[in-house]
Amino acid sequence: MTLLNPNDALIYSMTLSSAIDGEISNKEMQFIQTCINNLPIFKTYNSEDLEKTLSMFSVSYTHLRAHETKANLVCRLLLEK
């Protein structure tokens, strides 16, 4: 198992939160990029590495759904209505 550095862990969290509905919108990607460009935690992070960082976390939507909890399923179904 690969340990994540703090930057990668935050990007992973933001990406996972954005992808919960099955895709990441342009608006969500712009928000993540804005966070990377402006938050002090990302001061040493090279924003050109974003695609490389995101590719480390590529997980299929089906795989995400396989780990979905009952509470998350109910919330998702309510939001999809």
Helices and strands as residue ranges (DSSP letters): H 6-19, H 26-38, G 40-42, G 47-49, H 50-55, H 61-66, H 70-80
